[in-house]
Amino acid sequence: MNIYKVLNEIIEYIEKNLEEDIDYSRIAQIMGANEYTTKRVFSLLANISISEYIRNRRLSSAGYDLINGNEKIVDIAVKYRYDNATSFSRAFEKFHGIKPGLIKTIPERLKLFSKLKFDENINENVSMEYSIIELDEKILYGIGMKTTHNKIKEDAPMFFKKMSEKYEELYGEIEYGIVKYEDRFDSDNYEYWIAYEKEIPEFKKMILPKSKWLRFKIDNQEAGDIQKVSTEFYANFVPSTKFNLKPIPELEWYHDNITEFLVAIED
């Protein structure tokens, strides 16, 4: 599968339906995966979530329509699938930095969000050794921080280092890293947690349900190498296999000077 060709097909579907309800099940059909997997792969390769991309394209188009047409604001709001003029105006001002009623007076404030286009000639053949394991329900105790898709590569190592300095002497070396998606498809709602199997009173109890997991072994615990495997997993491994991912946080298990990168999959 040429994942970049598939992503371009998804972009074309979105473009044709900016004024209609977007059917995420149709997008998943184009990808040939479940909705969770599709949204996850899109966000990693496009560097923006599908929902944000659609919202930005609609608001960009709405700005153009307001400047070049005579439609009322409420009609533009309905056209681009907003429930009412108030919610549209709020989103419009956040995106363009100006209220929709003023855009014709200061047209230079109009912000363009261009249609994405992926290079279909990219050919990346990456070999990744993996195994499939089944883990019973796992109870962990952790502490985390909020971050974003764009900042997690910097935030996670800094947070890990800070927590190591604070807790390693008390509880031993950190055992797990966890990447959570509070709103799974919103790039501004990522979380990174560190966790132990031992119960720690000031930490939050976390329950990971029994599941099958894809396991990738990394021969060290360096953040850069872990992030490289994660990127290759979503960019190359997932699109070329038939595995569907489950909406369970990604798990990094640190032990014996190695890291096991674990992603939950459907049976």
MIGU-357007 format. One record per atom (N, C-alpha, C): residue in three letters; x, y, z. Coordinates in steps of 0.02 Angstrom, whole numbers, plus 50000, padded with zeros to 5 digits. Layout:
<sites>
AlaXYZ ...
</sites>
This chain:
<sites>
Met500424994050000 Met500005000050000 Met500445006350000 Asn500295011049955 Asn500615017549956 Asn500195022050002 Ile500425022750064 Ile500035026350114 Ile499925033650094 Tyr500395036650057 Tyr500325043650039 Tyr499795044449984 Lys499725039549941 Lys499185039549891 Lys498505039049926 Val498475034649977 Val497855033850015 Val497685040350051 Leu498175043550081 Leu498045049850116 Leu497795055250067 Asn498055055350006 Asn497805060149956 Asn497075058649938 Glu496895052249936 Glu496195050449923 Glu495745052849980 Ile495995052250042 Ile495615054650100 Ile495535062250095 Ile496065065750077 Ile496025073050070 Ile495515075050018 Glu495495071349961 Glu495005072949909 Glu494295071749933 Tyr494195066549972 Tyr493535065250000 Tyr493325070950045 Ile493785073250088 Ile493635078750133 Ile493455085050094 Glu493855086550042 Glu493735092550003 Glu493045092649971 Lys492825086849947 Lys492175086349914 Lys491595086849964 Asn491755086250028 Asn491225085950079 Asn491305091250133 Leu491665096550120 Leu491745101850169 Leu491075104950189 Glu490605104850143 Glu489945107650157 Glu489435102350178 Glu489685096350189 Glu489255090750209 Glu489525087850274 Asp489155083250304 Asp489415079550362 Asp489955074750338 Ile490525074850372 Ile491075070350355 Ile490945063550385 Asp490965058350344 Asp490835051550367 Asp491505048250382 Tyr491665047750447 Tyr492305044950467 Tyr492345037450449 Ser491785034050446 Ser491805027050427 Ser492005026350354 Arg491815031350312 Arg492025031350242 Arg492775032550236 Ile493035037050277 Ile493755038350277 Ile494135032050298 Ala493865028450348 Ala494185022250370 Ala494175017050314 Gln493645016850275 Gln493605012250218 Gln494155013750167 Ile494275020150155 Ile494805022050108 Ile495485019550134 Met495585020250199 Met496215017950229 Met496245010450234 Gly495665007150238 Gly495654999950247 Gly495804997850319 Ala495595002050366 Ala495725000750437 Ala495125003250478 Asn495145002250544 Asn494605004950585 Asn494715012550594 Glu494205015850621 Glu494235023150627 Glu494805025450672 Tyr494915021950727 Tyr495445023850773 Tyr496125023550738 Thr496265017950704 Thr496905017250669 Thr496985022650616 Thr496455023850578 Thr496475028750524 Thr496635035750551 Lys496285037750603 Lys496395044350631 Lys497095045050661 Arg497335039550691 Arg497995039650722 Arg498545040350669 Val498495036450615 Val498995036750562 Val498975043650529 Phe498385046250515 Phe498325052850484 Phe498665058150526 Ser498525058250591 Ser498805063450634 Ser499565063150636 Leu499845057050635 Leu500575056450638 Leu500905058650574 Leu500605056950516 Leu500925058550452 Leu500765065550427 Ala500175068050445 Ala499985074850424 Ala500185080150475 Asn500375077950534 Asn500565082450589 Asn499975086750611 Ile499375084250599 Ile498765087550622 Ile498225082250623 Ser497765082850670 Ser497225077950673 Ser496735079050616 Ile496355073950598 Ile495855074650545 Ile495345079950564 Ser495115079850626 Ser494595084650646 Ser494855091850641 Glu495485093050660 Glu495765099750655 Glu495865101750583 Tyr496075096950542 Tyr496175098450470 Tyr495515100550439 Ile494985096650452 Ile494325098250424 Ile494095105150449 Arg494165106350514 Arg493955112750543 Arg494335118550510 Asn494995117850503 Asn495395123250473 Asn495225124350400 Arg495095119050363 Arg494915119850292 Arg494235123250286 Arg493765121550329 Arg493105124750327 Arg493145132050344 Leu493535133750396 Leu493595140750417 Leu493975144850365 Ser494455141850333 Ser494825145150279 Ser494345146650221 Ser493945141650203 Ser493465142550148 Ser492925147550167 Ala492715147550230 Ala492205152250253 Ala492455159450247 Gly493085160550262 Gly493365167250255 Gly493355169650184 Tyr493535165250138 Tyr493515166850067 Tyr492805168650045 Asp492325164550067 Asp491625165750048 Asp491375172350074 Leu491555174150135 Leu491325180450164 Leu491595186550128 Ile492215186050105 Ile492515191750070 Ile492255192349998 Asn492135186649966 Asn491975186749895 Asn491235185849879 Gly490825184949931 Gly490115183949918 Gly489675188549960 Asn489035187249957 Asn488565191449993 Asn488135187350042 Glu488355181350058 Glu487985177050104 Glu488005179950175 Lys487475178850211 Lys487455180850281 Lys487895176250323 Ile488125178950380 Ile488555174950424 Ile488215168650447 Val487575169050462 Val487205163150485 Val487165157850431 Asp487115160050368 Asp487085155250312 Asp487765151950301 Ile488295155750310 Ile488975152950305 Ile489085147950361 Ala488835149550420 Ala488905145050478 Ala488575138350463 Val487965138550438 Val487605132350422 Val487955128650365 Lys488195132250317 Lys488525129350259 Lys489125125050280 Tyr489495127450330 Tyr490095123850352 Tyr489975119950417 Arg489345118050428 Arg489155113050478 Arg489215115450550 Tyr489125121950561 Tyr489095124450630 Tyr488375124750653 Asp488255123550717 Asp487585123350744 Asp487235130150744 Asn487635135350753 Asn487345142050755 Asn487885147250739 Ala487655153450728 Ala488115158750709 Ala488605160450765 Thr488395159550828 Thr488835161150884 Thr489435156550887 Ser489325150050882 Ser489885145350884 Ser490345146350823 Phe490035147850765 Phe490435149150706 Phe490865155350715 Ser490575160750740 Ser490945167050749 Ser491525166150797 Arg491415162250850 Arg491935160950899 Arg492515157250867 Ala492355151950828 Ala492875148050794 Ala493225152150741 Phe492845156250705 Phe493125160450652 Phe493625165450679 Glu493445168650735 Glu493895173550765 Glu494525170250792 Lys494445164350821 Lys495035160850846 Lys495515159050789 Phe495235157150732 Phe495645155150674 Phe495945161050637 His495525166050620 His495745171650579 His495995177550620 Gly495825177750684 Gly496025183350726 Gly495595189550717 Ile494995188650688 Ile494545194250677 Ile493835191450673 Lys493345195450695 Lys492645193250692 Lys492415192750619 Pro491995188050603 Pro491765187250533 Pro491425193450505 Gly491085197350548 Gly490745203250524 Gly491215208850503 Leu491855208350522 Leu492345213650506 Leu492835211750451 Ile492785205550426 Ile493305203050381 Ile493325206950315 Lys492745209550292 Lys492745213350229 Lys493085220050237 Thr493105222750297 Thr493425229150309 Thr494185228450316 Ile494405222550336 Ile495135221350343 Ile495285214550310 Pro495215214050244 Pro495305207550210 Pro495995204550217 Glu496495208950231 Glu497175206350237 Glu497255201950299 Arg496775202050344 Arg496805197750403 Arg496595190550387 Leu496335189450327 Leu496105182750308 Leu496685177850311 Lys496575172250343 Lys497095167050350 Lys496925161250303 Leu497415159250264 Leu497315153650218 Leu497605147250248 Phe497205142050248 Phe497445135450268 Phe497385131050206 Ser497945129550175 Ser497945126250110 Ser497755118850115 Lys497495116350061 Lys497345109150054 Lys498005105250056 Leu498005100050096 Leu498605095850100 Leu498695091750037 Lys499315090550019 Lys499475085949964 Lys500105082149983 Phe500065075549983 Phe500635071350002 Phe501015069049941 Asp501675068449948 Asp502105066149894 Asp502035058549888 Glu501735056249835 Glu501615049049827 Glu502235045249803 Asn502775048949788 Asn503395045749765 Asn503855043649821 Ile503665045349883 Ile504065043249940 Ile504035035649945 Asn504605032549948 Asn504625025249952 Asn505075023250010 Glu504785021650066 Glu505165019850125 Glu505055012550142 Asn505565008550133 Asn505525001550152 Asn505885000550218 Val505484999850270 Val505764999250338 Val505594992350364 Ser506104988850387 Ser506004982250417 Ser505944982950492 Met505394980450520 Met505284980850592 Met505124973950619 Glu505534971550665 Glu505404965150696 Glu504924966050754 Tyr504424961750758 Tyr503934962450810 Tyr503684955550832 Ser503334955550887 Ser502984949550909 Ser502304951650934 Ile501854946850940 Ile501194948150967 Ile501134944551034 Ile500974948351085 Ile500914945451152 Ile500214946951180 Glu500004943251228 Glu499374944551263 Glu499524945851335 Leu499284951451360 Leu499394953351430 Leu498734953651467 Asp498724950951527 Asp498134951651570 Asp498054958851591 Glu497494960351621 Glu497394967151647 Glu497994969351688 Lys498234975351674 Lys498824977951708 Lys498634984151747 Ile498824984251811 Ile498704989951854 Ile499364993551866 Leu499374999951849 Leu499975004051859 Leu499795010151900 Tyr500315013251927 Tyr500225019351966 Tyr500685024651937 Gly500375030151913 Gly500775034851876 Gly500615042151890 Ile501025046351860 Ile500935053551863 Ile501105056251794 Gly500725061251771 Gly500815063351702 Gly500795070851692 Met500885072751630 Met500865079751610 Met500485080251544 Lys500175085951534 Lys499845087351470 Lys500355090051420 Thr500275088151357 Thr500715090751305 Thr500315090651240 Thr500655091551184 Thr500335091451119 Thr500725086951072 His500425085551014 His500755081450964 His501425084450944 Asn501455091050938 Asn502065094250914 Asn502595094950969 Lys502385094751032 Lys502855095951087 Lys503065089651125 Ile502725084051113 Ile502845078251155 Ile503555075651148 Lys503855076351090 Lys504545073851081 Lys505035077551126 Glu504885083851142 Glu505315087651188 Glu505075086751260 Asp504425086951270 Asp504145086851338 Asp504265080151374 Ala504165074551337 Ala504215068051369 Ala504905066751400 Pro505455067751362 Pro506115066551394 Pro506255071151453 Met506035077451449 Met506155082051504 Met505755079951566 Phe505125077951554 Phe504705075751610 Phe504985069351641 Phe505205064651599 Phe505495058451623 Phe506105059951667 Lys506545064351644 Lys507145066151682 Lys506955069351749 Lys506475073851747 Lys506265077251808 Lys505965072351859 Met505555067751835 Met505245062851879 Met505755057751906 Ser506255056151864 Ser506785051551887 Ser507165054651945 Glu507335060951938 Glu507705064451990 Glu507295064952055 Lys506645065352047 Lys506205066252105 Lys506035059752139 Tyr505925054352100 Tyr505645048252129 Tyr506095042052127 Glu506635042152089 Glu507035036052082 Glu507325033752148 Glu507555038452189 Glu507845036552254 Glu507315033552300 Leu506695035852292 Leu506155033352335 Leu505865026652311 Tyr505765026152245 Tyr505385020352219 Tyr505765016152168 Gly506395018052154 Gly506775014352104 Gly506695017252034 Glu507015014151986 Glu506995016651917 Glu506275016451890 Ile506105021451850 Ile505445021651819 Ile505355015551775 Glu504765012351781 Glu504655006051745 Glu504285006951679 Tyr503835011951676 Tyr503425012651616 Tyr503355019951595 Gly503285020851530 Gly503075027251502 Gly502415025951466 Ile501955030651470 Ile501295029751441 Ile501105036051401 Val500905035051338 Val500665040551297 Val499905039951292 Lys499565045051319 Lys498835045051319 Lys498565050551273 Tyr497955049451250 Tyr497615054351208 Tyr496945055751240 Glu496925061051280 Glu496315062651317 Glu495735063551269 Asp495855067651217 Asp495405067951160 Asp495815064951104 Arg495705058851086 Arg496175054851049 Arg496365057650981 Phe495955062050954 Phe496105064450887 Phe496205071950885 Asp496345074850942 Asp496485081950947 Asp497215082750965 Ser497595085950921 Ser498325086450930 Ser498515090450992 Asp498045094151022 Asp498205098151080 Asp498055094551145 Asn497875088251142 Asn497665084751203 Asn498035078151212 Tyr498695078451209 Tyr499115072651223 Tyr499315072851297 Glu499485067051323 Glu499765066751390 Glu500335061651390 Tyr500855063051430 Tyr501395058251440 Tyr501435056851514 Trp501445050451532 Trp501465048151602 Trp502065043751613 Ile502315043851675 Ile502785038751697 Ile502415034551749 Ala502595028151756 Ala502205023851800 Ala502625018251830 Tyr502375015651886 Tyr502665009951920 Tyr502125004651929 Glu502354998451938 Glu501874993151955 Glu501704993352029 Lys502164995752071 Lys502034996152143 Lys501545001752158 Glu501135000952208 Glu500655006052226 Glu501015011852260 Ile500895017852235 Ile501195023852263 Ile500625028552280 Pro500535030252344 Pro499945034052367 Pro499795040352327 Glu500315044252311 Glu500175050752278 Glu500095050052203 Phe500165043952176 Phe500095042852105 Phe499375040552089 Lys499175041552026 Lys498505039552004 Lys498515032151983 Lys498005028552004 Lys497935021551983 Lys497695021351911 Met498025017251870 Met497855016651800 Met497745009351783 Ile497195007851750 Ile497035000951733 Ile497045000051657 Leu497504995951633 Leu497534994251562 Leu497194987451553 Pro496664987051513 Pro496284980851508 Pro496684975251474 Lys496474969151485 Lys496764963451452 Lys496734964451376 Ser497274963051342 Ser497284964251271 Ser497874960651238 Lys497824960251171 Lys498404958251132 Lys498794964651115 Trp499454963851112 Trp499884969551099 Trp500404967851045 Leu500554972651003 Leu501144972250960 Leu501734974551002 Arg502274970651000 Arg502854972251042 Arg503464973250997 Phe503794978951005 Phe504404980550969 Phe504964981751021 Lys505514978451011 Lys506074979051058 Lys506564984251034 Ile506754988751080 Ile507254993951067 Ile507834992651113 Asp508434992151087 Asp509014989851126 Asp509304995151172 Asn508925000151189 Asn509155005251236 Asn508535008751264 Gln508645013951303 Gln508085017851330 Gln508145025251311 Glu508445026451253 Glu508535033251229 Glu507895035851198 Ala507695041951217 Ala507075044851193 Ala507055045351117 Gly507615047251087 Gly507635048051014 Gly507495041550977 Asp507775036051002 Asp507665029550970 Asp506955027150980 Ile506665028351039 Ile505965026451051 Ile505505030351005 Gln505635036850998 Gln505225040950954 Gln505295038950881 Lys505895036850861 Lys506005034550792 Lys505585028350777 Val505585023650824 Val505195017450815 Val504445019150812 Ser504225023650855 Ser503515025650855 Ser503315028650788 Thr503735033050761 Thr503585036250697 Thr503575031150640 Glu504075026650638 Glu504105021550586 Glu503515016850591 Phe503285015650652 Phe502715011150663 Phe502095013950628 Tyr501945020350639 Tyr501345023250611 Tyr501425024950537 Ala502025026850517 Ala502125028850447 Ala502195022950400 Asn502475017450423 Asn502645011950378 Asn502345005250397 Phe502365003650462 Phe502144997050483 Phe501384996350478 Val501015000950511 Val500285000350513 Val499965000450444 Pro500165004950398 Pro499845005050333 Pro499964998750291 Ser500504995150306 Ser500674989350265 Ser500434982750296 Thr500074983150351 Thr499814977050383 Thr499064977550391 Lys498754972350417 Lys498034972250427 Lys497844973150500 Phe498324975050542 Phe498174976050613 Phe497754982250624 Asn497244981650665 Asn496854987350687 Asn497024988850760 Leu497134995150774 Leu497344997250841 Leu496734998150886 Lys496844997250951 Lys496314998351001 Lys496435005051036 Pro495915008351058 Pro495985014751093 Pro496235013951164 Ile496835011251170 Ile497175010351234 Ile497845013951230 Pro498065017351283 Pro498695021051280 Pro499285016751258 Glu499755019851222 Glu500375016351205 Glu500785015451268 Leu501155009951270 Leu501535008251330 Leu502275007451312 Glu502695010551351 Glu503425009551346 Glu503645006251411 Trp503925000251405 Trp504144996451464 Trp504904996551467 Tyr505174999651519 Tyr505895000451526 Tyr506164995051574 His506594990851550 His506884985751594 His507514982851562 Asp507984980751603 Asp508594977451580 Asp508954981351525 Asn508954988051532 Asn509284992551484 Asn508984992351414 Ile508374989851408 Ile508024989951343 Ile507344993351353 Thr507004994551297 Thr506314997051298 Thr505884992651255 Glu505304990751281 Glu504814987351240 Glu504254992351224 Phe504164993551160 Phe503644998151136 Phe503034993951120 Leu502474995251156 Leu501894990851153 Leu501274994851129 Val500924992051079 Val500324995151053 Val499764989951051 Ala499204991551082 Ala498644986851087 Ala498294986051020 Ile498104979851003 Ile497774978450940 Ile497134974350951 Glu496684974750903 Glu496074970850906 Glu496224963550893 Asp495804959050920 Asp495904951950909 Asp495784950250835 
</sites>
